[in-house]
Amino acid sequence: MYVLGVDGGGTSTVARLADLQGNVLSVAKAGPSNLSTSGSEKCAETLTGAITDACSQTSVSLDSVRIVVYGTAGAGRKADQDRLHNAILSQWDTLPQKPASLCVVSDADIALEAAHGGEPGIIIIAGTGSILYGRDIDGTIKRSGGWGPVIGDPGSGNAIGLQALRVAAKTIDGCIKPGLLMQLIAEHTGITSQEILINKVYKEKFPPSEVAPLVFQAAAKGDQSAHAIVNQSARELIDMLTCGLKKFSFTGVVPISYVGGVLLSDTMYPDIVSKIIREEVPNADIRKPKFKPEEGAIAMALRLLQEDK
């Protein structure tokens, strides 16, 4: 008997087949399956292709799979999860063999599982976007942030990049003197004038998060504008944490793990965030995830099977 853990995102979908001891036997990749952008039918099609490929690599039949846990971006609400769940089951009805059961959750759920293994704890996700997500001591899932790039993803790659582009705009306007950050932006993006910047942002839909690594690079070399962005972004991320913690019932240690490319980057940013957390939340226990992020869906599948016994 086997389990399948699937991580679906806006760039790709990765399915991992594992035995009941959690040993990964095969990995299959497919196209994007973000529910918000791909839709339920396309996500169901992509998922089905990925799990079929993962099983065929090791000649495992789909009906030997006890459960598929599918964590995907855009599936944070129950109504969306139900809609996607039904679309997948309809897709599976066309197969000669199919897994025994299916669990559809958000990508934040499998990240939380990877971090704390089903136990109470909090994750701070800061990649392109940001969110505080956690399991309270009574088992309920609670969140703060995660409003998206328009309303705000504090401390995220997108937010950091936007601040950097604002520095570029002020530099081009002559409000501030050109610094290393502006130099790096010009070298890596070609933004050297108002026309280019406007075209990049409004016509070419240039993702601001691509500029975030340049901010860290410039800050490490002493650029004042970049350093100010890093400190402000870290502070805004911790504001999301302290605000979100009011929803939880932790009275002692608060287990916290980091998730996402920005918070797991080899830059000064994670250290600055950790320093502020220890100042603002003295009972925080910043710890490494129990499982690798990509194994969160497998860990959840195994836990659900154990709970069903």
C-alpha positions as CSV (number, residue, x, y, z in Angstrom):
1,M,0.0,0.0,0.0
2,Y,1.1,3.5,-0.8
3,V,0.4,7.2,-0.4
4,L,0.7,10.1,-2.8
5,G,1.6,13.6,-1.6
6,V,1.1,16.4,-4.2
7,D,2.3,20.0,-4.1
8,G,0.5,22.2,-6.6
9,G,1.6,25.8,-7.4
10,G,1.5,28.5,-10.0
11,T,4.7,27.2,-11.6
12,S,4.5,23.4,-11.3
13,T,2.8,20.4,-9.7
14,V,5.0,17.8,-8.0
15,A,3.6,14.4,-7.0
16,R,5.6,12.1,-4.7
17,L,4.7,8.4,-4.3
18,A,5.7,6.9,-0.9
19,D,5.3,3.7,1.0
20,L,3.7,3.5,4.4
21,Q,7.1,4.2,6.1
22,G,7.4,7.5,4.3
23,N,10.1,6.4,1.8
24,V,9.7,8.3,-1.4
25,L,9.7,5.9,-4.3
26,S,9.1,8.2,-7.3
27,V,8.6,11.9,-8.2
28,A,6.6,13.2,-11.1
29,K,6.3,16.8,-12.3
30,A,3.5,18.4,-14.3
31,G,2.4,21.9,-15.2
32,P,0.9,24.6,-12.9
33,S,-2.2,23.8,-10.7
34,N,-2.9,27.0,-8.8
35,L,-6.7,26.8,-8.2
36,S,-7.1,30.6,-8.4
37,T,-5.4,30.9,-11.9
38,S,-5.9,27.4,-13.4
39,G,-9.4,26.6,-12.3
40,S,-10.7,23.4,-10.8
41,E,-11.0,21.4,-14.1
42,K,-7.5,22.1,-15.2
43,C,-6.1,21.4,-11.7
44,A,-7.9,18.0,-11.7
45,E,-6.5,17.2,-15.0
46,T,-2.9,18.2,-14.0
47,L,-3.1,16.3,-10.7
48,T,-4.4,13.2,-12.4
49,G,-1.6,13.2,-14.9
50,A,1.0,13.8,-12.2
51,I,-0.1,10.9,-9.9
52,T,-0.5,8.5,-12.9
53,D,3.0,9.3,-13.9
54,A,4.4,8.9,-10.4
55,C,2.8,5.4,-10.1
56,S,3.8,4.3,-13.6
57,Q,7.5,5.0,-12.8
58,T,7.5,2.2,-10.3
59,S,4.7,0.0,-11.8
60,V,2.4,0.7,-8.9
61,S,-1.3,0.6,-9.6
62,L,-3.4,3.6,-8.6
63,D,-5.8,1.3,-6.7
64,S,-2.8,0.4,-4.4
65,V,-2.7,4.1,-3.2
66,R,-4.5,4.5,0.1
67,I,-4.8,8.3,0.0
68,V,-3.8,11.2,-2.1
69,V,-3.1,14.5,-0.2
70,Y,-3.2,17.4,-2.7
71,G,-2.1,20.8,-1.3
72,T,-2.5,23.5,-3.8
73,A,-2.3,27.3,-3.9
74,G,-5.7,29.0,-4.0
75,A,-7.5,26.3,-2.0
76,G,-7.6,28.0,1.4
77,R,-11.4,28.1,1.7
78,K,-13.6,25.0,2.3
79,A,-15.9,25.9,-0.6
80,D,-12.9,26.0,-3.0
81,Q,-11.6,22.7,-1.6
82,D,-15.0,21.1,-2.1
83,R,-15.2,22.3,-5.6
84,L,-11.8,21.0,-6.5
85,H,-12.4,17.8,-4.6
86,N,-15.5,17.1,-6.8
87,A,-13.7,18.0,-10.0
88,I,-10.9,15.5,-9.2
89,L,-13.3,12.7,-8.3
90,S,-15.1,13.3,-11.6
91,Q,-11.8,13.1,-13.4
92,W,-11.0,9.8,-11.6
93,D,-14.2,8.3,-12.7
94,T,-12.8,8.0,-16.2
95,L,-9.8,6.0,-14.9
96,P,-9.7,2.2,-14.9
97,Q,-8.1,2.4,-11.5
98,K,-8.2,5.1,-8.8
99,P,-6.8,5.8,-5.3
100,A,-9.0,4.9,-2.3
101,S,-9.4,8.4,-0.9
102,L,-8.5,12.0,-1.5
103,C,-7.8,15.0,0.7
104,V,-7.6,18.5,-0.8
105,V,-6.0,21.2,1.3
106,S,-4.1,24.5,0.7
107,D,-0.4,24.7,0.1
108,A,-0.2,26.4,3.5
109,D,-1.6,23.3,5.1
110,I,1.1,21.0,3.8
111,A,3.7,23.5,4.8
112,L,2.3,23.6,8.3
113,E,2.3,19.8,8.4
114,A,6.0,19.7,7.3
115,A,6.9,22.2,10.0
116,H,5.1,20.8,13.0
117,G,3.9,17.3,12.0
118,G,0.2,17.9,13.0
119,E,1.1,19.3,16.4
120,P,0.3,22.9,17.5
121,G,2.6,25.5,16.0
122,I,2.9,28.4,13.7
123,I,4.5,29.0,10.3
124,I,5.5,32.3,8.9
125,I,5.4,32.0,5.1
126,A,7.3,34.7,3.2
127,G,8.0,33.9,-0.5
128,T,6.4,35.9,-3.3
129,G,3.6,36.6,-0.8
130,S,3.3,36.2,2.9
131,I,0.9,34.7,5.5
132,L,0.9,33.6,9.1
133,Y,-0.7,30.1,9.4
134,G,-0.9,27.8,12.4
135,R,-2.6,25.1,14.4
136,D,-3.8,26.2,17.8
137,I,-3.6,24.1,20.9
138,D,-7.2,22.9,20.4
139,G,-6.3,21.8,16.8
140,T,-8.1,24.6,15.0
141,I,-6.4,26.3,12.1
142,K,-6.0,30.0,12.2
143,R,-4.3,32.6,10.0
144,S,-3.4,36.2,9.6
145,G,-2.3,38.1,6.5
146,G,-2.3,36.4,3.1
147,W,-4.2,39.2,1.5
148,G,-2.4,39.1,-1.8
149,P,-0.2,41.7,-3.6
150,V,-2.9,44.3,-4.0
151,I,-4.1,44.6,-0.4
152,G,-0.8,43.6,1.0
153,D,1.7,40.8,1.7
154,P,3.9,42.4,4.3
155,G,7.6,41.3,4.4
156,S,7.2,39.2,1.2
157,G,9.3,39.2,-1.9
158,N,6.6,41.1,-3.8
159,A,6.4,43.8,-1.0
160,I,10.2,44.1,-0.9
161,G,10.4,44.4,-4.7
162,L,7.7,47.0,-4.8
163,Q,9.6,49.2,-2.3
164,A,12.8,48.8,-4.4
165,L,10.9,49.9,-7.5
166,R,9.7,53.0,-5.6
167,V,13.3,53.8,-4.8
168,A,14.0,53.5,-8.5
169,A,11.2,55.8,-9.3
170,K,12.4,58.4,-6.8
171,T,15.9,58.1,-8.1
172,I,14.7,58.7,-11.7
173,D,12.7,61.7,-10.5
174,G,15.8,63.1,-8.8
175,C,14.3,62.9,-5.3
176,I,17.2,60.8,-4.1
177,K,20.7,60.2,-5.2
178,P,21.5,57.1,-7.2
179,G,23.0,54.3,-5.1
180,L,24.0,50.7,-5.4
181,L,20.4,49.5,-5.3
182,M,19.5,51.6,-8.3
183,Q,22.7,50.4,-10.1
184,L,21.8,46.8,-9.6
185,I,18.2,47.3,-10.7
186,A,19.4,49.0,-13.9
187,E,21.9,46.3,-14.6
188,H,19.5,43.4,-14.0
189,T,16.2,44.8,-15.3
190,G,17.2,47.5,-17.8
191,I,15.2,50.1,-15.8
192,T,16.9,53.4,-16.4
193,S,14.1,55.8,-17.2
194,Q,10.5,56.6,-16.4
195,E,9.3,55.1,-19.6
196,I,11.0,51.8,-19.1
197,L,9.8,51.5,-15.5
198,I,6.2,52.2,-16.4
199,N,6.3,49.8,-19.3
200,K,7.8,47.1,-17.2
201,V,5.3,47.4,-14.4
202,Y,2.1,48.2,-16.2
203,K,2.4,46.7,-19.7
204,E,4.9,43.9,-19.3
205,K,3.6,43.0,-15.8
206,F,7.1,42.7,-14.4
207,P,7.0,40.8,-11.1
208,P,8.4,43.0,-8.3
209,S,9.6,39.9,-6.4
210,E,12.3,39.5,-9.0
211,V,14.0,42.6,-7.6
212,A,14.0,41.4,-3.9
213,P,17.3,39.6,-4.2
214,L,18.9,42.8,-5.4
215,V,17.7,44.5,-2.3
216,F,19.4,42.0,-0.1
217,Q,22.6,42.2,-2.2
218,A,22.7,46.0,-2.0
219,A,21.9,46.0,1.7
220,A,24.7,43.6,2.5
221,K,27.1,46.1,0.8
222,G,25.9,49.1,2.8
223,D,23.3,50.7,0.5
224,Q,21.1,52.8,2.8
225,S,17.9,52.6,0.8
226,A,18.2,48.8,0.6
227,H,19.0,48.5,4.3
228,A,15.9,50.6,5.1
229,I,13.7,48.4,3.0
230,V,15.0,45.2,4.6
231,N,14.5,46.5,8.1
232,Q,11.0,47.9,7.3
233,S,10.0,44.7,5.7
234,A,11.1,42.6,8.6
235,R,9.3,44.8,11.0
236,E,6.0,44.6,8.9
237,L,6.3,40.8,8.8
238,I,6.7,40.7,12.6
239,D,3.7,43.1,13.0
240,M,1.7,40.4,11.1
241,L,3.0,37.8,13.6
242,T,2.2,39.8,16.8
243,C,-1.2,40.7,15.5
244,G,-2.0,37.1,14.4
245,L,-0.8,35.6,17.7
246,K,-3.8,37.3,19.4
247,K,-6.0,34.7,17.7
248,F,-4.1,31.8,19.2
249,S,-4.3,30.3,22.8
250,F,-0.6,29.6,23.4
251,T,0.2,30.3,27.0
252,G,3.8,28.9,27.1
253,V,6.2,28.3,24.3
254,V,5.1,29.3,20.8
255,P,6.7,27.0,18.2
256,I,7.5,29.0,15.0
257,S,9.0,27.8,11.7
258,Y,9.9,29.6,8.6
259,V,8.6,28.8,5.1
260,G,9.2,30.4,1.7
261,G,12.1,31.5,-0.4
262,V,12.5,34.9,1.2
263,L,12.6,33.6,4.8
264,L,14.8,30.7,3.9
265,S,17.2,32.7,1.8
266,D,20.9,32.9,2.5
267,T,20.7,36.6,3.2
268,M,20.6,38.9,6.3
269,Y,16.8,38.9,6.2
270,P,16.1,35.7,8.2
271,D,18.5,36.8,10.9
272,I,16.9,40.2,11.2
273,V,13.4,38.7,11.4
274,S,14.6,36.3,14.1
275,K,16.2,39.0,16.1
276,I,13.0,41.1,16.1
277,I,10.8,38.0,16.9
278,R,12.9,37.3,20.0
279,E,12.5,40.9,21.1
280,E,8.8,41.1,20.4
281,V,7.8,37.5,21.3
282,P,10.1,36.3,24.1
283,N,8.4,32.9,24.4
284,A,8.8,32.1,20.7
285,D,10.7,29.0,19.9
286,I,12.1,29.3,16.3
287,R,12.7,25.8,15.2
288,K,13.5,23.8,12.0
289,P,10.6,22.0,10.3
290,K,10.1,18.4,11.3
291,F,10.0,17.4,7.6
292,K,11.3,18.8,4.4
293,P,8.7,21.3,2.9
294,E,8.2,19.1,-0.1
295,E,7.4,16.1,2.1
296,G,4.6,17.9,3.9
297,A,1.8,16.3,1.8
298,I,3.3,12.8,2.4
299,A,3.5,13.5,6.2
300,M,-0.1,14.6,6.2
301,A,-1.2,11.5,4.3
302,L,0.5,9.2,6.7
303,R,-0.9,11.0,9.7
304,L,-4.4,10.8,8.3
305,L,-4.1,7.1,7.7
306,Q,-2.9,6.6,11.3
307,E,-5.8,8.7,12.7
308,D,-8.3,6.5,10.7
309,K,-7.1,3.3,12.4
